[in-house]
Amino acid sequence: MKQFLALIAAAAFGSAATYYATVVRQAPPALTVAAETARAERPRTPVAPKADGAAEETPRKSGSSKFGGRNGGNFLPEEIDGVSKEDLAKCKTAMFKTFQDEDVRAARAKMTELRKEAEYASDDQKKDMRAQFEEVTLGVRKATKAAMLAADPSLSDDTVDKVLDAVEERAKQRIQQYQQQKAKAK
């Protein structure tokens, strides 16, 4: 009987918490409209006036990212051997456009599926999945390369390959750092 009463009390408490979270804590509509109006009125980009009266964007601090993220969007090194700064800037722009490409999305979805399958696989099964991972990784690279070349036709195959190699190398380094940190934590 005591367990039954405890279950009923827990259910009632859960229902009350859900009600509070969904109904009571919602902001009144007038407050929401006022906040949206205030947000719309303030300028989106900080500007500094020029001498001739025109506005100019203030430069961001180095290391801060326009795209946010924990690592500052720093997925490419500042310099890559054999790639000019102009081509590197074009590649960064083209790479961000690849996230909108359907072929790249499909290839990344396959990679995600395979990772989910491997998450609960035994060590022997993971060894057997190595060929699948290599195939899917190659598919992601091919799709990304094709999307980058489509996004900016002025880029050469060689330049895009060098940039993709640098991205893969940086990803390997980050994985190794994560594994070392994980080993130290144990």
N, C-alpha and C positions, 0 to 999 in steps of 0.2 A: 504494500500500500504506500509506503514511504517513497519507493522508487517511482510509482505512478504519479504521485503528487509532485515529485521533483521534475519529472518529464513535462507535466502540465505547466509548471512554473517556468521551466526553460522555454517552452513554446510560447507562453504568454510574453516573456521578456523579449524573445526574438521578434515577435510580432510588434511589440511596442517600439523596439529599436528600429525596425524597418519602417514603421509609420513615421517615426521622428526623422529618420534620414531622408525620406522621400517627400513628406508633406510639410512638416513643421519647419525644417531647415531651409526650404526654398525661399529665395529672396522675393519680396513683394514686386509685382510688375513695375511699379513706378520707379523703384530703385534700379532695376535692371535697365530700363529705358534711359534713365539719367546717366548711368555708367556708360552705356553704349554711345550716347550723345557726346559725353566728355571725351571718350576715346576717339571718336570721329573728328572732333574739333582740333585735337592736338596734331602737330606735324609728325609724319611717319619717320622722316629722316632728319637728323640734326643738320642744320645748315649754317654756314658762316657767310656773311655778306662779302662780296668782292668790292673792289674799289669802284667799279662802274655800276654798282647797284644790283647786279645779278647774284643769285644765290648759288653756292657751291657746296657739295657734300663734304663733310669733314672726314678726313681719313680715319679708318679704324686702326687701333693699335695692332702692331704685328703680333701674330699668334692668336688673335681673336678671329673667330670665323663668322662669315656671313650666314653660314648654314647651321650653326650651332653644333650641338653634340658634345660629348664628353671629351673627345680628343681634339676638339677644335676643327674638325673637318680636315685634319692633316693626314690625308691618305696618300699624298704624293710628296716626295722630297722636294726641296727648293730647287735642286739642280739634278739633272740626269746626264751622264756622259753621252755626248753625241746628239743631244736634243737642245735646240736653242730655247731661250726664255720665251720667245713669242710662240713657238710650237708647243711648249709646255703649257702655256696659258690657254692655247686653243684646245689642247688635249683635256685640260681640266674642265673646260666648258662643255666639250663634247661628251666627256664621261658623265657629267651630271645629266645631260640629255638622254643618256642611255637608260636611265632609270625609268623613263617614260616609254621605252620601246617594248612592244609586246613580246618579241622573241627573247629579249633579255629577261623580262619578267617570268616567262615560261621556264627558261633555263634555270633561273634562280629558285623558282618554285620546286623544280625537280631536285635541286640540291637540298632544299629544306626538307623535302619528303625523305630523301635518303638519310639525312642527318637524324631525323626523327626515328627512322627504322633502326639506325645504328645505336641509338641511345640506350636501348634495352637489349641489344644483342650481346651474345657471349663473345669472348675474345676470338674464338675460332670463326664465328660468323663474321666478325669485323674484318678478319684477315681475308675472308672470302669476298667481302664487299669492296676491297681495295680497287679492283678493276672497275667496278661500277662508279666509285668516287672519281677515279681518273677520267673516265669517260664523261661524266657529268661536268667535271671541272673544265675539261677541254671544250665541252659544249657551251658553257658559260663564257669562256674566253672568246670563242669564235663569234658568238652572238654579240658580245660587247664590242669586239673589234669591228664587226660589220656595222653596228649602230654608230660607233664613233666615226667611221669613214663616211657614213651616210649623213651624219650631223655636220661634218666639216670636210668637204671633198678636197680641201687644200692640204690636208694631212697625208703623209706618205705611209705606206704599209710598215716600213722600217721604223718610223717614228712611233707609230701606235704600238708596235711590238715592244719597243724599248720601254715605253711608258707602262704597258701592261706587265712587263717583266719586273719593273720597279714596284708596282702595286703588289704583285705576288710576293716579292722579296720582303716588302714591308709587312705584309700579312703574316708571313712565316716568322719574322722577328717578333711580332706581337704575340703570336701563339707560344713561342718559346719563352718569352717573358712571363706570360700568364702561367705556363706550366712550372716555371721556376718559382714564382710567387706561391703557387699552390703547394709545391713541394716544401717550401720553407714554412708554410703555415701548419703543416702536419707535424 
